[in-house]
Amino acid sequence: MNTTVISSTADANLADVIQSMIDNHYSCVIIVEDDIPIGIVTERDIVRLMGRFIAKSVHCPMNVSEIMSAPVATVSGTTTLFDALVIATAQKIRHLPVVSPTGQLEGLVTQSDLAKAHFRVYEHQRETIEHSVSLRTQELMQANKQLKSLSLVDALTGLGNRRAMEVDLEHTHSQALRYNRSYSVALFDVDQFKLYNDNYGHKAGDNALRLISEYLLKSIRTCDRLYRYGGEEILLIMPETTLYGALILADRTLSGLADVAIPHEKSSHGILTLSCGVASQVEVNGYNHWEELVDLADRGLYASKNNGRNRSTIIPPEDAVDDNVPRMHGNDL
C-alpha cells in the first residue's frame, strides 16, 4: 500500500487538481469529504474530458465533482491480497483507496501493485513445490493447495472460480448496501446435462461446458461478470441492473445459445439449452446478505426447470421467504 496519496475535495478547481497530478506524477486523486473517500479522478476521467472537448463540448467543467467517478470502490487494511485483486479485476478498476475501520483514507493500492505482489506469492509457492517434489511430503501437498488457492479462474471453463465469485459478491453487495444501489444476478444451469454426459461421455461434457462458457463471455456486457458456480451452474453478476432488465438480458442470452446449436439428442430441444433464475438487490429494503439473493435466483432456476426448461424465471421479492418455493437439487433436471 502506498501511504502517500493525493486527496482533494469535490469543490476543488479541476485545473489545480490536474496540475497536482502532473507535478507529482500520480495517476489519480482521491476525492474526500471529512477524510472519507467519496470519489476518484483518474487518468481515464481526464481522457474522457479531453474527448468531450475534441467533440466540441460546449461545457467546460470547473470543479472536480463534475468529472470524478463515484461511488468509489474501497478496501480496508485487512483486505487480503486475493480479495483486493478479485475486486480490481472484476470491476476493471486500477486504483483502490485503502480506508480505516471508520472510513478515513489511509492509502492507495493499484492493480499493478496487486498483480506484482500476487505474482511474487505465486512464484514463492511454485518454488516451494519444485524444491519439495522429490520428498512427496505433507509440505508438498500443503504448498500445492496454497498455489491452487491463488487462482482466480476456473481451469475448465475459463470463467472466474467459486472463491473469486464469493469475494466479488461480498464486495458488490456491501457497496450496494452502502450506496443504496441495485444489482442483479442470474444463475444458469445446463438442461439435462447428466443425460448428455451419459450419452456422449464426460470428455464431450467438458468440451460442451467450455463452448457454453465461451458463448456467455462473448454475449454479456463489458460491465458484467461470469463465474462457475459449481458443476454445470454458472452465475452472472449484473451491476446497476434492475430485476426486469436482468430478465431481458437472461432471455436474450438463452435465445442466442440456440445459434451455437450444440447437439443433444436426448433433449426434447435437440440441442443443449440453459435454464435460468434471476434475482435483484433493490435499492431500498434489499437483502442483508448476497447468499439470500443467490438463493432466490436458485429458486427461480428450479421453477424454470419445473416449467419446461430453456427459460428464465424471476420470483417476486415478496415470495423470497416462502419456504414452499423449492430450491435446485441434483444435476439431472
Secondary structure, DSSP 8 states (H G I E B T S, - for coil): -B----EE-TTSBHHHHHHHHHHHT-SEEEEEETTEEEEEEEHHHHHHHHHHHHTT-S----BGGGT-B-S---EETT--HHHHHHHHHHTT-SEEEEE-TTS-EEEEEEHHHHHHHHHHHHHHHHHHHHHHTTT--HHHHHHHHHHHHT--B-TTTSSB-HHHHHHHHHHHHHHHHHHT--EEEEEEEETTHHHHHHHH-HHHHHHHHHHHHHHHHHHS-TT-EEEEEETTEEEEEEET--HHHHHHHHHHHHHHHHHH--B-TTSTTSB--EEEEEEEE-SSS--SSHHHHHHHHHHHHHHHHHTTSSSEEE--GGGTT-TTS-----S--
